[in-house]
Structures are given as structure tokens and as C-alpha cells.
Amino acid sequence: MEKITDKIAALPPHATYFSLEFFPPKTDMGTSNLQARLSRMSRALHPLFVTVTWGAGGSTSSRSLELAEICQRQLGLTTCLHLTCTNTSQKIVDEALEAAKEIGVRNILALRGDPPREHEYRSEAQEAEGAEKFVWAADLVQYIRRAYGDYFCIGVAGYPEGHSDESCPIDQNPIHDMPYLLEKVQAGADFIMTQLFYDVDAYSSYVDLVRNYRQGVLETIPIIPGLMPIQNYQILKRTTKLSHAKLPDHILQRLEGVKGDDEEVKRVGVDIVSEIVEELKRVTAVGPRGYHFYTLNLEKAVSFILERCHLIPSITPDTNDYSTSAIDDSEVPTTNGEYVSHLVRGLSRTSQGSIRRPSSPHNHVVPLSRSPTSDASSLLDVPSRAMTLAISHGVGSLGREATWDDYPNGRFGDARSPAFGEIDGYGGPSLHHSPSTAREKWGSPSSRSEISELFRRHVVGDLDQLPWSEGGLNEETQVIRDKLCRLIEERGWWSIASQPAVDGVSSDDAIFGWGPKGGFVFQKAFVEFFIPEEDWKTILRPHLSSALIAPDVSWYAAPCPLSTVTEESSFQSSDAASAVNSVTWGAFPGKEIVTPTIVEEVSFRAWVDEAFGIWAEWERCYAPDSGSRRVLREEREKCWLVNVICHDFRQNDRLWEILLSA
């Protein structure tokens, strides 16, 4: 239950330490498997502390607090809870702080969160729960200090390349941020944790700027650099875009040549981030030198980086004591039965969607069958630190089982993975845009036809993104552009994810290829779309269930979770709950079958909540009495989200013939 600053102060002046960030998984299975991963990582790596993220507007509050309690109480890890304050109520903030205190968390990372909405765009729930009290992170810091005194150690964010949003839209420059950083520290902040970066020169300049600001008023506050291991090329591009972090040319050049092969991207990424750590060791530091890693709930890459850079604390001779770590060994389960029962024994699948915001991790090898290791109990009677670290590295059968989801999942991955879902780790439905930017992008639709036009413009390339996507269509999706346009124009069904059928294309194909050279890739066509309830019940569902069509397809469908739900208006599927549809796979020399993209019930159910939540966020970009807000709400409440998969991957047009003939 120690404060982070107390633990840092207890280290020798020239010591090094590190911390790890985790986010609450979207599914119960993911949470259970993350608990096993946390236990293993804490024993193998021994971070000084861990942090747990908090979704925008408190959207992950219960799951974040649950994960924080697992870390703090069950695993004995010094835990820091993220807390955002904008677009939420004082009631949620108060409840979070009280809950944190109750479970023994003494550390808070106080963040602003998404750009504040104007007063008239607050949700009805926020109006009912209490007036919004916070506009800036400094307001939250000041409030915590006023309400709790010195009970909490408070961290705040720093931006080595400048913070960028509509508060300062013209010039992203850390100099503009300095008055706000000073205000946060003067309000009671104890340490600074930076946004992720890959430009060491920018970080070095930032440290000099902070230390010398106003005659050194910030000279001694700890600054902890934030680093994200490179797990996947698309994730790297997405996270740096969202955070406005620069990717130096020399890093991009090293990754461009291997970007289609996740194994190589991860290998090169470990080299790159390890080199960044070594460069950071030469940047002037005040007191012990720290590093914070954004793990994305994955362990293999970060464990390699930590070991390569000699950051893992040494064991005191003749004991198992790690004197400079987050963990209290007395509070961690150590019996072989408990430990082995937590090992992940799932299949390994990760995924890529076409116009959604997930990753595209294509090269994860998936054993066709797997059984528990018979001698696991004897091997892990008392798991040694070396053995546990080897498992985190993926060594041996236990290591392969522990790191089965080593490549980030995104939306179409395995819901059992701790990394399943939102790949930036902050969870919760979010547009990633302020209301004014959203209105600028998508206008003020006042009818169903105007909403349809937005989807059509996105498919033809006239609109760079929709609320459910963060960019234009992939090259492969452009192959079926005319089919998607017909769905929108002729049927009024709005697609948000899709892929075409592919039958044994070479892995180096310019459009469909992925993975190592010399392989062949396959895809089943699928499409996910919003459809009016009446169309679903009277037209499409009967058509898909007909004797002629049913053998060729699988489908999942669900209504808006916020609308009235009856037995007839609830989740529906053609498949059993345990069914898993692999919709992308590859065969490569010397490897077993690789299946990066799957569609299954549990992941679809999780996405339904988020997809309609994003739609509700879009609504709140407009004034409560506006026509746009009314139309968007009405359409959301009467729509279903449907995913249809065609199993005949050898007929390119079969899925579209089925849908357009309904």
C-alpha cells in the first residue's frame, strides 16, 4: 500500500526502475486470463508499480476498479489507478476515489480525458448525477487534495511533443503546455508520467524544458517516460496518430520492409524500443531513473525489452526477495495448484477488420489442437523466477500456452485474450473526437437518407472516417466497394466492417497478402452492418434461415442494448454459443495453420455494446433539442447490428448474391 514517490525515494540515487500499464479486458474470460498473466509477470519481472487505465467518462469504472483490486489486494502489487474527470460527474469521481481507498490503492494518475463537451451536450445521466465540476486535470488534482489531503500520491500526464486537441489546435508545442503542467504540480501533483513517444531527442528537450521552467520550480519532480512496445505495424500507426507522437524516419524505414509479418515486426520492435531505453539512460535524470511501459495486456515483447536492457531487479543472494519491486511476495499465491490452474489454455487467434479500428495482427501461429501439459504440476511446484521469466518469453510448451495471444487482438480476435478489444487500452465507447470536430466531419444529419449518405461517402472514399472507423477502407475492401454501395443505396443497410472472399492467394500479393513469404492466404467473405429492425425480422432473417441459404452462412444479430428488449428482440444467432468462425487463415512453410481473424458470439456481444455506445456518443455531439440528435437517437433505437459470414470462400460473389437477393 505504499505511495509511488515513497518507493522511488527509497531507491539508491542512481537506481533504475520500471512500471507496467494494464487495461481492464472487455470479457470475463479475458479478465480471468489477465489475472494469470499479471501473476506471472509480477513474479518474473517485478515492476516497481503497475497502473490500471480508466475509460472515457468513467465507462470502464467497475472493470477498472475490479482490476485494481486484483492487482493491489490479491497480487500485492503497488497499484496506480488512472482517473479521468471530463464528461463525467462528480458523483462518479467521488465513488472511484472512495473505492480506491477502500481497496488500499494509494496512487492516482489524474487525467483530463477527452476534450470537455459544452454544457448543452452533456448526457441526461450526467445531468441527473450532479453538475460537472472538472474542466482540466488540475481541477481534479486540486479536488483530490482538498478532499483527501496527502492520502493519495498523485501523478499527472506530460507531453514530450506537446498536447494536441482543440485547446491548442494551431501549434502542438510542449512550451504551450508548461503553464498547465505547472498548475497541476502546484495543485498537488507528485510525479509526471509522459505520453508515449519514440523520438528520444524530443523527450530530452522536454526534460530540459521542464527542469528549467521558471527558474527551476519543477526541477526535482520525478518524470517517468512512457514507452509502448511495438506489437504490430498497424497498431503503431494508429496509436501514434491518436497521441500525435512522431515516428522518426529511421524507425519507419526499419519497419516498412517487414510490416506484413507480425513476427518480424515484433522482433524489430523489441530492438527499436530496447535501443530507445539505452538512449534514455544517457538523458540527465534527477534521482532514480524510471521507465513506464504501455503493455496492451501482453507480456512477451516487454519482458524481452526489460531483460535486454537489464531493468529486471536482481534477486538478493540466498533469498527470493526483490527489494525494489511492486510486489509483496507474502500476498501472492505460490502453491503449484493455484498457479497451474491460472495458466491460459486457449487457442490462439488474433484478427483484422476492414474499416473498424482494430489491429491487423496477421502472423500468429495457431496449433490445431492443444492439451494441458501433463507434467506442469511437477515443473511448477515452486516456480522459480528464471522459469517464470522463460514462460513470459514464450519458451517451451508452458510458454507457448502463456503467450498464445501474443499478437494484439482488436475487434475480431479471441475474446478469451486479455488483449481482446480496444487496442489502445483505454476501453469504453469513444469517438476520439470533440463535438465540434465530429460536427465538422459528419455535419448535422436530419433524416435517415442523410445518414445513409454519410455511409455511402465513406465507402466511395469521399469521407475519411465514420464514428466506428479511424480511416478509409483498406485496399482489399475496395474490391467489394460496389457491393457495399448497393447494400447502402438499395437496401439502406449501413456496413461498418467487411472483407471479400479469398481462395489461396500468395502471401506476397500486393492487396491480400500477409505473413511470411512462400505462403498462401484464405478468407471467407463477411459483412457487419446496421439494419432496421423491421427489415431484419421480416426480410433478412427469414431469408438467411431458409433451407437454400442456411447451409452457406453463419450470422449474429442483436438490437440496440438501450432499446426495449423482449424475447423476440434480443441476441440471435444461427450458431451454437460455443461456435467459432475462422474467417481468415494462412498456410506458410514450416508453420502450422495461422488464423488471425475470427467471429464468435462472445466477441460479437461485447462489440454490440460498444458499437451502439459509440453511436450514442455521436448523438451527444448535438444539442438535446436538435433535429440531428433526435434523428440519430430514433435510428439507433430501431436498428440491429448484424454480422453475416459466407462459408464458400471459393465464390467471390456468393455473400453479396445472398444479401442482395433477400
ABEGO torsion letter per residue (X at the ends): XBBAAAAAAABBAABBBBBBBBBBBABAAAAAAAAAAAAAAAAAAGBABBBBBBBBGGAAAAAAAAAAAAAAAAAGBBBBBBBBABGBBAAAAAAAAAAAAAAGBABBBBBAEBBBBBAAABBAAAAAAEBBABABAAAAAAAAAAAAEAABBBBBBBBAAEBBBAABAABBBAAAAAAAAAAAAAAGBABBBBBBBABAAAAAAAAAAAAABGGGAAAABBBBBBBBBBABAAAAAAAAAAAGBBBBAAAAAAAAAAAABAAAAAAAAAAAAAAAAAAAAABBBBEBBBBBBBAGGBAAAAAAAAAAAGABBBBBBGBABBABBABBAAABBABAAAAAAABBABBBBBBBBAABABBBBAABBBBABBBBBAAAAAAAABBBAAAAAAAAAGBEAAAAAAAAAABBAEAABBAABAABEBAAGAEEBBAGBBAAAAAAAAEBBABAAAAAAAAAAAAAGABABBAABAEBBBAAAAAAAAAAAAAAAAAGBBBABBBBBBBGBBAABAAABBEBBGBBBBBBBBBBBBBBAAAAAAAAAAAAABAAAAAABBBBBBBBAABBBBAABBBBBABBAABBBBABBBBBBGBBBBBABBBBAAAAAAAAAAAAAAAAAAAAABBAABAAAAAAAAAAAABBBBBBBBABAABAAAAAAAAAAX
